[in-house]
Amino acid sequence: MTEASIIVGVVLVVLGCIAFIYGSILCWTTKGEFFQEEEVRAMMAHEAVEEKARREEEDKRMEEEQDQADREEGKMKKRGIIIAS
């Protein structure tokens, strides 16, 4: 009768062989699916435009918040400081 360790070892070797064969098939079938240089440049340019638009929108929002804070501070200055006596 065979021991459990031998059965486990054989099963692991078989699983390793199956994984190797599956990986080899994937590598063989997907060899030609590389990005073209123009596609990569187009993707990078698109990402740069999106990032620039997002930054500009964020800057605009920050300026609006600063303007709002300045207006509120101006209202407080016009009222003056009230000292309770």
Beta strands, then each sheet from edge to edge (+ up, - down):
end
